[in-house]
Amino acid sequence: MIYKPENLPPNSGVYLFKRGESVLYVGKARNLASRVGSYFAAGGSATPKSRALTEQSDSLEWISTPHESDALILENELIKKYQPRFNIRLKDDKSYPFLALDMRQTYPVPFITRSARVKGVRYFGPFGHVKSLRRTLDELLVAVPLRSCSTAKFKDHQRRGRPCLLFDIKKCSGPCIGAIDTSGYELLVQAFTDFFNGKTDFLISRIEEEMTSASNEERFEIAARARDSLRALKVASEEQHVVLDRSSDLDLLVIVSESSRAVVVCIHVRQGRMVGRSSSLYEVDSETSHDEILSQYCAASYTDPDRIPARMVCDATNDTRILLSEVMGQRAGRAVRVDAPRGDQQRELLRAADFDGRGVMARDALRRASDHNVRSQALVELGEELGLSQPPYRIECFDMSHLHGTNYVGSMVVAVDGLPEKKSYRHFNVKSVWGNDDVGAMSEVIHRRLLRLASNDPSFPRPDLIIVDGGLPQLNAALEAARKADVTTIPIVALAKREELIYVAQRSEPVRLGRGSEALYLVQRVRDEAHRFAVSFHRSKRGTSMTASALEGVPGLGEKRQRRLMKEFGSMKAIRSATRDELRGLPWLPSKTADSLYDHLHGTTESKFVKEAEITDV
């Protein structure tokens, strides 16, 4: 265990918590003395992460830096070097395709690559889908016929003085046989780079002029070639949709987080066109802020000055935007603005990025769930961490939902062999609890579920593990309910959402599963599914009760007719908007009941009673 150091400087820098020679955590600070001191807060106010660091570390090192921006860069370099387990970690190493233009050649050649950057090669992207990029390049070579062959093949045809097939089909300008000189080829290179920088209008208008001129001069073969080039260019440019005004050159960054995962989605916009989109999936803990994730992403991703745009847009705090602007400006050697999102177009683009990020997490969840080895590993890890005699093959998870103590409901979701078994999901209407009492509601639901087990109900088979959403109070309530039902051999644990701690009976300390472990991911997924199932049922029940209360007291309008009204109109708003004649026109609703309903919804009956009362008083 490490104790608070006394000689920390009050300036910016980087600090390293270590155990022996192993680095556990690397952090940056504007004020080292203040930031590191927070890890040793008195009175139990330190976070679980801070307590774990101070308990597991035996030494602390720090490096002072001239500016906070230098600390951010140094922090990123040290994280890449040591891969500390307490830092957020890039979960996958997927690389996105770039379009590269090898400017080292006399006649530059375009190609698609995922490899590291090479000096002298220009890169465009990254692009989200390699198939789309290949199609774009294929169409563009018709309009801008750069050579796309290897250096060996180019020299071979140059030696033989005979071009390849690409020259015959007009997808190469033939520099190998001298069909185009270097100055003409440079114009093609410029047009090619303009296209991927979003400047397509000039190129299209130039080809249109060439086609018109050739047609007027009756050079129909050249006009047809220009027509084909124009068609191909328009097909290729469809891959790059205009999303902002033409002068916009920026990267938009959005963070999507869920449980122990976070996705950073970056949309690259050049000349108003979306020219690429990339995403990075991280493993994080509950205490990691979006600003911290964003800082780590920018420090790790924007290492090439040529790739740093003049402007970046992200939903971060003002201090973080100022810091990123300074760091990115130092790397790029020019001014870089980091702004908050403004205007409907930018917000719409960020919503699309948010949707894309959730898709990334969903695909990762599907990949992990479909891998039997991963699921087996998760169940074995969970069984070992909780001290179970065997891996929990059938897991049941319970959660509660209510609105200010009304429409209290409980949910039970089931995972069998690590996969959801939706046919076994159950809802519970809480009957004995009034007001805001999650503990009492949990006790009732667990008791009713275990009574089904005691009565050998085949639709409620025996679980290997019960998880309740909450902390120690919910756990104690569930254990008491199990004693009342005389079912005490089933392991019951509670999962606290904020700190992701698992409370186990007869253990003085909660279990903290390893961040990024398959066991933690499994229990989080089951818990989140229980929450979703409870909330969806609560909303349905609340909507039904609100409808019933709104239609209550109408003579001749019973429960069946209320349900039919909702089915015909779809919502209470539509029923209120219906005219008296529309209600009378329903063949299954008596005219007298239709009049009563209309008066009830529009206050006509109440007004009549008020007038009668006023007359009587007089």
PyMOL commands that set and color helices and strands:
alter all, ss='L'
color gray80, all
select helices_A, chain A and resi 32-40+48-56+68-82+130-143+151-160+165-168+175-177+182-196+201-216+220-237+290-301+305-307+318-332+343-370+372-386+422-424+438-454+472-484+518-551+559-569+572-577+580-584+591-602+604-617
alter helices_A, ss='H'
color red, helices_A
select strands_A, chain A and resi 13-19+22-29+59-64+89-90+98-102+109-113+121-124+250-258+261-270+273-283+311-314+337-339+394-403+406-416+419-420+426-429+465-469+492-496+501-504+511-512
alter strands_A, ss='S'
color yellow, strands_A
deselect
rebuild
show_as cartoon
